Amino acid sequence: MLSDELITRIGDSLEGMAPKPASRRELELLLTRIEAKIRAAQERGSTYAEIAKQITDSGYSIKTSRLRVAMQRRSKKEPGGKRAARRSVSQTPSGQPSTGARSKHREEAARS
């Protein structure tokens, strides 16, 4: 049963929760200023988990996955950043573009 004591205890526990990053913009500001230091730490062998823990211990709460995704997003914005490889489009004997397993099957059937 709900009592005033229970409600007070729940309210107090909610107030004690660690603050989370306010926005993507706030995280981008942080990364703009310390990205080079994060990359240097990675080059020395530090993992995203260790870096996220260090940032959290310094006063800015961040999860490993959020840090990793934000850093990957930043590397895609940079000139020469890593990008996902695209599938190549092969040509069928009729000169039409071919993609996928069905097209490969049609190519083989056309050759025989």
C-alpha positions in Angstrom: 0.0 0.0 0.0 1.2 3.5 -0.8 2.1 5.5 2.3 3.5 9.0 2.7 6.8 7.5 3.8 7.1 5.4 0.6 6.2 8.3 -1.6 8.8 10.5 0.1 11.4 7.7 -0.2 10.7 7.4 -4.0 10.9 11.1 -4.4 14.2 11.3 -2.6 15.7 8.5 -4.7 14.6 10.2 -7.9 16.3 13.5 -6.8 19.5 11.5 -6.1 19.8 10.2 -9.7 22.9 11.2 -11.6 22.3 13.9 -14.2 22.4 12.7 -17.9 23.8 14.7 -20.8 21.3 17.4 -21.6 21.5 17.3 -25.4 23.4 16.2 -28.4 24.5 19.8 -28.8 26.1 19.7 -25.3 27.9 16.5 -26.1 29.1 18.0 -29.4 30.5 21.0 -27.6 32.4 18.7 -25.2 33.8 16.6 -28.0 34.8 19.6 -30.0 37.1 20.6 -27.2 38.5 17.3 -26.2 38.3 15.1 -29.3 42.1 15.2 -29.9 42.7 14.1 -26.3 40.2 11.2 -26.7 41.9 10.1 -29.9 45.3 10.4 -28.2 44.1 8.2 -25.3 42.8 5.6 -27.9 46.2 5.6 -29.6 47.7 4.8 -26.2 45.4 1.8 -25.9 42.5 3.2 -23.9 39.0 1.9 -24.7 35.8 3.8 -25.1 34.6 2.2 -21.8 37.7 3.5 -20.0 37.4 7.0 -21.6 33.7 7.2 -20.8 34.4 6.2 -17.2 37.1 8.9 -16.9 34.7 11.5 -18.3 31.9 10.4 -15.9 34.4 10.5 -13.0 35.3 14.0 -14.0 31.7 15.1 -13.6 30.0 14.6 -17.0 27.8 11.5 -17.0 28.1 9.6 -20.3 27.6 5.9 -21.3 30.2 4.1 -23.4 27.8 3.6 -26.3 26.9 7.2 -26.5 30.5 8.3 -26.6 31.3 5.7 -29.2 28.4 6.7 -31.5 29.2 10.5 -31.1 32.9 9.9 -31.9 31.9 7.8 -35.0 29.5 10.5 -36.1 32.3 13.1 -35.8 34.7 11.0 -37.8 32.1 10.8 -40.7 31.9 14.6 -40.8 35.7 14.9 -41.2 37.1 15.0 -44.8 38.5 11.6 -45.5 36.5 10.0 -42.6 35.4 6.4 -42.7 32.3 5.7 -44.7 30.3 2.6 -45.2 31.3 0.7 -48.4 28.6 0.6 -51.1 27.7 -2.4 -53.0 29.1 -2.5 -56.5 26.6 -2.8 -59.3 27.5 -5.4 -61.9 26.2 -5.5 -65.5 24.1 -8.4 -66.8 24.7 -9.7 -70.3 21.8 -7.5 -71.5 23.7 -4.5 -70.2 21.2 -3.9 -67.3 22.5 -3.1 -63.8 22.4 -6.2 -61.5 22.2 -6.3 -57.7 21.2 -9.1 -55.4 20.9 -12.9 -55.6 18.0 -13.0 -58.1 20.0 -11.0 -60.7 23.0 -13.3 -60.2 20.7 -16.3 -60.8 19.4 -14.7 -64.0 22.9 -14.0 -65.2 23.8 -17.7 -64.7 20.7 -18.8 -66.5 21.3 -16.4 -69.4 24.9 -17.8 -69.9 23.7 -21.4 -70.2 
